Amino acid sequence: MDKNKKFFIIKKRKFLGTESFHIHDSNMYDLTTAVKKLLALDTLNEDRENNSYHLQEVNFSMVDKPLVLTKEVKEEQSEMPF
C-alpha cells in the first residue's frame, strides 16, 4: 500500500430522518493513524444507532493544476460586502 495515501475520518449522523456527513477533526491521517482513531471513536460512541464513523481516502487526482482566478471572478469578489 502507498504510504503517502491520506484518509479522512467521516462522521455520519442521523437526525430527524436526515443523514449528514462531516470530516472529523478537519485533518487527514495516514492509514495506521486513521484506523486507530476510527477504532477509538467507535469504542467511545454511545449512540451507534445515529452516529457512525468511516474512512475516506483523500484523492487529489481530479486537481491537476491550481485554479486561476479570472478577471471576472476578481471583479465579482470586490463587489461582495464581506
The first five atom37 places (N, CA, C, CB, O) and aatype in JSON, in Angstrom:
{
  "aatype": [12, 3, 11, 2, 11, 11, 13, 13, 9, 9, 11, 11, 1, 11, 13, 10, 7, 16, 6, 15, 13, 8, 9, 8, 3, 15, 2, 12, 18, 3, 10, 16, 16, 0, 19, 11, 11, 10, 10, 0, 10, 3, 16, 10, 2, 6, 3, 1, 6, 2, 2, 15, 18, 8, 10, 5, 6, 19, 2, 13, 15, 12, 19, 3, 11, 14, 10, 19, 10, 16, 11, 6, 19, 11, 6, 6, 5, 15, 6, 12, 14, 13],
  "atom_mask": [
    [1, 1, 1, 1, 1],
    [1, 1, 1, 1, 1],
    [1, 1, 1, 1, 1],
    [1, 1, 1, 1, 1],
    [1, 1, 1, 1, 1],
    [1, 1, 1, 1, 1],
    [1, 1, 1, 1, 1],
    [1, 1, 1, 1, 1],
    [1, 1, 1, 1, 1],
    [1, 1, 1, 1, 1],
    [1, 1, 1, 1, 1],
    [1, 1, 1, 1, 1],
    [1, 1, 1, 1, 1],
    [1, 1, 1, 1, 1],
    [1, 1, 1, 1, 1],
    [1, 1, 1, 1, 1],
    [1, 1, 1, 0, 1],
    [1, 1, 1, 1, 1],
    [1, 1, 1, 1, 1],
    [1, 1, 1, 1, 1],
    [1, 1, 1, 1, 1],
    [1, 1, 1, 1, 1],
    [1, 1, 1, 1, 1],
    [1, 1, 1, 1, 1],
    [1, 1, 1, 1, 1],
    [1, 1, 1, 1, 1],
    [1, 1, 1, 1, 1],
    [1, 1, 1, 1, 1],
    [1, 1, 1, 1, 1],
    [1, 1, 1, 1, 1],
    [1, 1, 1, 1, 1],
    [1, 1, 1, 1, 1],
    [1, 1, 1, 1, 1],
    [1, 1, 1, 1, 1],
    [1, 1, 1, 1, 1],
    [1, 1, 1, 1, 1],
    [1, 1, 1, 1, 1],
    [1, 1, 1, 1, 1],
    [1, 1, 1, 1, 1],
    [1, 1, 1, 1, 1],
    [1, 1, 1, 1, 1],
    [1, 1, 1, 1, 1],
    [1, 1, 1, 1, 1],
    [1, 1, 1, 1, 1],
    [1, 1, 1, 1, 1],
    [1, 1, 1, 1, 1],
    [1, 1, 1, 1, 1],
    [1, 1, 1, 1, 1],
    [1, 1, 1, 1, 1],
    [1, 1, 1, 1, 1],
    [1, 1, 1, 1, 1],
    [1, 1, 1, 1, 1],
    [1, 1, 1, 1, 1],
    [1, 1, 1, 1, 1],
    [1, 1, 1, 1, 1],
    [1, 1, 1, 1, 1],
    [1, 1, 1, 1, 1],
    [1, 1, 1, 1, 1],
    [1, 1, 1, 1, 1],
    [1, 1, 1, 1, 1],
    [1, 1, 1, 1, 1],
    [1, 1, 1, 1, 1],
    [1, 1, 1, 1, 1],
    [1, 1, 1, 1, 1],
    [1, 1, 1, 1, 1],
    [1, 1, 1, 1, 1],
    [1, 1, 1, 1, 1],
    [1, 1, 1, 1, 1],
    [1, 1, 1, 1, 1],
    [1, 1, 1, 1, 1],
    [1, 1, 1, 1, 1],
    [1, 1, 1, 1, 1],
    [1, 1, 1, 1, 1],
    [1, 1, 1, 1, 1],
    [1, 1, 1, 1, 1],
    [1, 1, 1, 1, 1],
    [1, 1, 1, 1, 1],
    [1, 1, 1, 1, 1],
    [1, 1, 1, 1, 1],
    [1, 1, 1, 1, 1],
    [1, 1, 1, 1, 1],
    [1, 1, 1, 1, 1]
  ],
  "atom_positions": [
    [[0.84, -1.19, 0.0], [0.0, 0.0, 0.0], [0.88, 1.24, 0.0], [-0.96, 0.0, 1.22], [1.95, 1.27, 0.62]],
    [[0.43, 2.25, -0.69], [1.16, 3.51, -0.78], [1.15, 4.21, 0.57], [0.54, 4.43, -1.87], [0.09, 4.54, 1.1]],
    [[2.33, 4.45, 1.13], [2.42, 5.08, 2.45], [2.08, 6.56, 2.42], [3.82, 4.9, 3.01], [1.88, 7.17, 3.47]],
    [[2.0, 7.14, 1.22], [1.67, 8.55, 1.11], [0.16, 8.8, 1.09], [2.29, 9.12, -0.13], [-0.27, 9.95, 1.13]],
    [[-0.62, 7.75, 1.03], [-2.07, 7.93, 1.0], [-2.55, 8.51, 2.33], [-2.78, 6.58, 0.71], [-2.04, 8.17, 3.39]],
    [[-3.51, 9.37, 2.24], [-4.1, 10.01, 3.41], [-5.6, 9.71, 3.45], [-3.84, 11.55, 3.41], [-6.23, 9.46, 2.42]],
    [[-6.15, 9.75, 4.66], [-7.56, 9.43, 4.84], [-8.23, 10.45, 5.76], [-7.71, 8.01, 5.41], [-7.63, 10.95, 6.71]],
    [[-9.48, 10.72, 5.45], [-10.34, 11.49, 6.34], [-11.15, 10.5, 7.16], [-11.26, 12.47, 5.55], [-11.47, 9.41, 6.69]],
    [[-11.48, 10.88, 8.38], [-12.47, 10.14, 9.16], [-13.77, 10.9, 9.0], [-12.04, 9.98, 10.7], [-13.87, 12.08, 9.37]],
    [[-14.76, 10.23, 8.46], [-16.06, 10.86, 8.19], [-17.05, 10.42, 9.27], [-16.58, 10.48, 6.77], [-17.21, 9.23, 9.53]],
    [[-17.72, 11.39, 9.88], [-18.78, 11.07, 10.84], [-20.11, 11.17, 10.11], [-18.73, 12.04, 12.08], [-20.45, 12.2, 9.53]],
    [[-20.86, 10.08, 10.16], [-22.2, 10.03, 9.58], [-23.18, 10.15, 10.73], [-22.43, 8.71, 8.75], [-23.13, 9.36, 11.68]],
    [[-24.07, 11.12, 10.65], [-25.03, 11.37, 11.73], [-26.44, 11.34, 11.18], [-24.74, 12.71, 12.43], [-26.73, 11.98, 10.16]],
    [[-27.31, 10.61, 11.85], [-28.73, 10.59, 11.51], [-29.47, 11.44, 12.53], [-29.3, 9.12, 11.46], [-29.33, 11.24, 13.74]],
    [[-30.25, 12.39, 12.04], [-31.02, 13.25, 12.93], [-32.33, 13.6, 12.25], [-30.22, 14.53, 13.31], [-32.35, 14.17, 11.16]],
    [[-33.43, 13.27, 12.91], [-34.77, 13.54, 12.39], [-34.95, 13.02, 10.97], [-35.05, 15.03, 12.43], [-35.54, 13.69, 10.12]],
    [[-34.45, 11.82, 10.73], [-34.62, 11.17, 9.43], [-33.68, 11.64, 8.34], [0.0, 0.0, 0.0], [-33.78, 11.18, 7.2]],
    [[-32.78, 12.55, 8.66], [-31.85, 13.07, 7.66], [-30.42, 12.67, 8.04], [-31.97, 14.61, 7.55], [-30.04, 12.72, 9.21]],
    [[-29.66, 12.27, 7.04], [-28.26, 11.92, 7.27], [-27.37, 13.09, 6.9], [-27.87, 10.67, 6.46], [-27.61, 13.78, 5.9]],
    [[-26.34, 13.32, 7.71], [-25.35, 14.35, 7.39], [-23.97, 13.73, 7.56], [-25.52, 15.61, 8.29], [-23.79, 12.78, 8.32]],
    [[-23.01, 14.29, 6.85], [-21.65, 13.78, 6.87], [-20.7, 14.93, 7.15], [-21.29, 13.08, 5.53], [-20.83, 16.01, 6.58]],
    [[-19.74, 14.69, 8.04], [-18.77, 15.72, 8.41], [-17.39, 15.09, 8.55], [-19.19, 16.44, 9.72], [-17.26, 13.95, 8.99]],
    [[-16.36, 15.85, 8.17], [-15.0, 15.37, 8.36], [-14.64, 15.58, 9.82], [-13.99, 16.11, 7.42], [-14.65, 16.71, 10.31]],
    [[-14.32, 14.51, 10.5], [-13.96, 14.57, 11.92], [-12.63, 15.29, 12.07], [-13.89, 13.15, 12.54], [-11.66, 14.95, 11.39]],
    [[-12.57, 16.26, 12.93], [-11.34, 16.93, 13.32], [-10.64, 17.7, 12.19], [-10.39, 15.93, 13.89], [-9.54, 18.21, 12.39]],
    [[-11.26, 17.78, 11.03], [-10.71, 18.53, 9.87], [-9.25, 18.2, 9.57], [-10.83, 20.02, 10.11], [-8.48, 19.08, 9.18]],
    [[-8.87, 16.93, 9.74], [-7.49, 16.51, 9.5], [-7.45, 15.3, 8.59], [-6.78, 16.21, 10.81], [-8.41, 14.53, 8.49]],
    [[-6.29, 15.13, 7.93], [-6.01, 13.92, 7.15], [-5.02, 13.09, 7.95], [-5.44, 14.28, 5.72], [-4.18, 13.62, 8.68]],
    [[-5.12, 11.77, 7.81], [-4.24, 10.87, 8.56], [-3.7, 9.78, 7.64], [-4.99, 10.24, 9.76], [-4.33, 9.43, 6.64]],
    [[-2.52, 9.25, 7.99], [-2.05, 8.05, 7.31], [-2.96, 6.9, 7.74], [-0.53, 7.74, 7.64], [-3.7, 7.03, 8.72]],
    [[-2.92, 5.79, 7.02], [-3.86, 4.7, 7.27], [-3.79, 4.17, 8.7], [-3.59, 3.57, 6.3], [-4.83, 3.95, 9.33]],
    [[-2.59, 3.96, 9.22], [-2.45, 3.42, 10.57], [-3.08, 4.33, 11.61], [-0.96, 3.2, 10.9], [-3.84, 3.87, 12.46]],
    [[-2.78, 5.61, 11.54], [-3.34, 6.57, 12.49], [-4.85, 6.68, 12.32], [-2.69, 7.94, 12.31], [-5.59, 6.75, 13.31]],
    [[-5.32, 6.69, 11.08], [-6.75, 6.8, 10.82], [-7.51, 5.62, 11.4], [-7.02, 6.9, 9.31], [-8.58, 5.8, 11.99]],
    [[-6.98, 4.42, 11.24], [-7.65, 3.23, 11.78], [-7.66, 3.27, 13.31], [-6.95, 1.94, 11.28], [-8.67, 2.93, 13.92]],
    [[-6.55, 3.67, 13.92], [-6.5, 3.76, 15.38], [-7.53, 4.76, 15.89], [-5.1, 4.18, 15.85], [-8.25, 4.48, 16.86]],
    [[-7.61, 5.92, 15.26], [-8.58, 6.94, 15.68], [-10.01, 6.47, 15.43], [-8.33, 8.26, 14.95], [-10.9, 6.69, 16.26]],
    [[-10.24, 5.81, 14.3], [-11.56, 5.29, 13.97], [-12.02, 4.28, 15.03], [-11.55, 4.63, 12.57], [-13.17, 4.33, 15.48]],
    [[-11.14, 3.38, 15.42], [-11.49, 2.38, 16.44], [-11.76, 3.05, 17.79], [-10.36, 1.35, 16.59], [-12.69, 2.66, 18.5]],
    [[-10.96, 4.06, 18.14], [-11.18, 4.78, 19.4], [-12.53, 5.51, 19.37], [-10.03, 5.78, 19.66], [-13.29, 5.45, 20.34]],
    [[-12.82, 6.19, 18.28], [-14.1, 6.9, 18.17], [-15.28, 5.93, 18.24], [-14.16, 7.7, 16.86], [-16.28, 6.2, 18.9]],
    [[-15.13, 4.8, 17.56], [-16.21, 3.82, 17.57], [-16.39, 3.22, 18.96], [-15.93, 2.72, 16.56], [-17.52, 2.96, 19.38]],
    [[-15.3, 3.01, 19.69], [-15.37, 2.47, 21.04], [-16.08, 3.44, 21.98], [-13.95, 2.16, 21.56], [-16.85, 3.03, 22.84]],
    [[-15.81, 4.74, 21.82], [-16.41, 5.76, 22.69], [-17.82, 6.17, 22.24], [-15.53, 6.97, 22.72], [-18.52, 6.87, 22.97]],
    [[-18.22, 5.74, 21.07], [-19.51, 6.12, 20.51], [-20.66, 5.48, 21.31], [-19.6, 5.72, 19.03], [-20.84, 4.26, 21.27]],
    [[-21.41, 6.29, 22.01], [-22.52, 5.78, 22.82], [-23.84, 5.75, 22.05], [-22.69, 6.62, 24.08], [-24.82, 5.18, 22.53]],
    [[-23.88, 6.35, 20.89], [-25.12, 6.42, 20.11], [-24.89, 5.82, 18.73], [-25.61, 7.89, 19.99], [-24.98, 6.51, 17.71]],
    [[-24.6, 4.52, 18.69], [-24.3, 3.85, 17.42], [-25.49, 3.8, 16.48], [-23.82, 2.43, 17.69], [-25.33, 3.66, 15.27]],
    [[-26.67, 3.93, 17.02], [-27.87, 3.92, 16.17], [-27.91, 5.15, 15.27], [-29.14, 3.85, 17.04], [-28.4, 5.09, 14.14]],
    [[-27.39, 6.27, 15.76], [-27.46, 7.52, 15.0], [-26.11, 8.04, 14.51], [-28.1, 8.56, 15.83], [-26.07, 8.9, 13.62]],
    [[-25.02, 7.55, 15.05], [-23.7, 8.04, 14.66], [-22.8, 6.88, 14.26], [-23.05, 8.84, 15.8], [-22.79, 5.83, 14.91]],
    [[-22.05, 7.07, 13.19], [-21.06, 6.07, 12.79], [-19.88, 6.79, 12.15], [-21.67, 5.02, 11.81], [-20.0, 7.93, 11.69]],
    [[-18.73, 6.12, 12.11], [-17.5, 6.7, 11.58], [-16.99, 5.83, 10.44], [-16.43, 6.84, 12.68], [-17.07, 4.6, 10.5]],
    [[-16.45, 6.47, 9.41], [-16.0, 5.77, 8.22], [-14.71, 6.42, 7.71], [-17.09, 5.77, 7.11], [-14.46, 7.59, 7.96]],
    [[-13.91, 5.64, 6.99], [-12.7, 6.19, 6.38], [-12.97, 6.54, 4.93], [-11.51, 5.19, 6.49], [-13.68, 5.82, 4.22]],
    [[-12.4, 7.65, 4.49], [-12.5, 8.06, 3.1], [-11.11, 8.47, 2.63], [-13.52, 9.23, 2.91], [-10.49, 9.36, 3.22]],
    [[-10.63, 7.83, 1.58], [-9.31, 8.19, 1.06], [-9.35, 9.59, 0.47], [-8.84, 7.16, 0.0], [-10.29, 9.96, -0.23]],
    [[-8.32, 10.35, 0.76], [-8.18, 11.69, 0.19], [-7.55, 11.51, -1.18], [-7.31, 12.64, 1.11], [-6.49, 10.9, -1.31]],
    [[-8.19, 12.05, -2.2], [-7.72, 11.86, -3.55], [-7.68, 13.21, -4.27], [-8.61, 10.85, -4.31], [-8.71, 13.84, -4.48]],
    [[-6.5, 13.63, -4.64], [-6.33, 14.9, -5.34], [-6.15, 14.7, -6.84], [-5.14, 15.65, -4.77], [-5.73, 15.63, -7.53]],
    [[-6.44, 13.52, -7.34], [-6.19, 13.25, -8.76], [-7.06, 14.1, -9.68], [-6.43, 11.77, -9.05], [-6.7, 14.3, -10.84]],
    [[-8.17, 14.59, -9.2], [-9.03, 15.43, -10.03], [-8.44, 16.83, -10.21], [-10.43, 15.53, -9.4], [-8.84, 17.56, -11.12]],
    [[-7.51, 17.2, -9.37], [-6.9, 18.52, -9.44], [-5.5, 18.36, -10.03], [-6.86, 19.21, -8.03], [-4.58, 17.93, -9.34]],
    [[-5.34, 18.71, -11.29], [-4.03, 18.56, -11.91], [-3.23, 19.85, -11.88], [-4.18, 18.08, -13.33], [-2.01, 19.83, -12.05]],
    [[-3.91, 20.98, -11.68], [-3.21, 22.25, -11.54], [-4.09, 23.2, -10.74], [-2.86, 22.86, -12.94], [-5.3, 23.02, -10.71]],
    [[-3.51, 24.17, -10.09], [-4.31, 25.08, -9.27], [-5.26, 25.91, -10.13], [-3.4, 26.0, -8.47], [-4.96, 26.22, -11.28]],
    [[-6.4, 26.26, -9.56], [-7.34, 27.11, -10.26], [-6.82, 28.54, -10.26], [-8.74, 27.03, -9.61], [-6.28, 29.01, -9.26]],
    [[-6.99, 29.22, -11.37], [-6.54, 30.59, -11.51], [-7.76, 31.5, -11.54], [-5.67, 30.77, -12.79], [-8.7, 31.27, -12.31]],
    [[-7.74, 32.52, -10.71], [-8.86, 33.46, -10.71], [-8.83, 34.3, -11.98], [-8.82, 34.36, -9.46], [-7.78, 34.81, -12.37]],
    [[-9.98, 34.42, -12.6], [-10.06, 35.26, -13.79], [-10.39, 36.67, -13.38], [-11.12, 34.72, -14.78], [-10.78, 36.92, -12.23]],
    [[-10.25, 37.58, -14.29], [-10.56, 38.98, -14.02], [-12.03, 39.12, -13.59], [-10.27, 39.86, -15.27], [-12.36, 39.9, -12.7]],
    [[-12.89, 38.35, -14.23], [-14.32, 38.39, -13.93], [-14.6, 37.99, -12.48], [-15.09, 37.46, -14.88], [-15.39, 38.64, -11.8]],
    [[-13.96, 36.94, -12.01], [-14.15, 36.48, -10.63], [-13.63, 37.52, -9.66], [-13.45, 35.13, -10.41], [-14.28, 37.8, -8.65]],
    [[-12.48, 38.1, -9.94], [-11.89, 39.12, -9.06], [-12.82, 40.32, -8.94], [-10.52, 39.56, -9.58], [-12.97, 40.89, -7.85]],
    [[-13.44, 40.73, -10.06], [-14.35, 41.87, -10.02], [-15.58, 41.55, -9.18], [-14.77, 42.28, -11.45], [-16.04, 42.4, -8.41]],
    [[-16.11, 40.34, -9.32], [-17.29, 39.95, -8.54], [-16.96, 39.91, -7.06], [-17.82, 38.59, -8.99], [-17.8, 40.28, -6.23]],
    [[-15.76, 39.47, -6.7], [-15.36, 39.41, -5.3], [-15.3, 40.81, -4.67], [-14.0, 38.72, -5.17], [-15.67, 40.98, -3.51]],
    [[-14.85, 41.77, -5.43], [-14.73, 43.12, -4.89], [-16.09, 43.75, -4.61], [-13.94, 44.0, -5.86], [-16.19, 44.69, -3.83]],
    [[-17.14, 43.23, -5.23], [-18.48, 43.74, -5.02], [-19.16, 43.12, -3.8], [-19.32, 43.49, -6.24], [-20.2, 43.61, -3.36]],
    [[-18.6, 42.06, -3.26], [-19.21, 41.39, -2.12], [-19.03, 42.21, -0.85], [-18.61, 39.98, -1.94], [-17.99, 42.84, -0.66]],
    [[-20.03, 42.21, 0.02], [-19.99, 43.05, 1.21], [-19.05, 42.57, 2.31], [-21.37, 43.16, 1.78], [-18.89, 43.26, 3.31]],
    [[-18.41, 41.43, 2.16], [-17.53, 40.93, 3.22], [-16.12, 40.75, 2.76], [-18.04, 39.63, 3.75], [-15.27, 40.34, 3.54]]
  ]
}
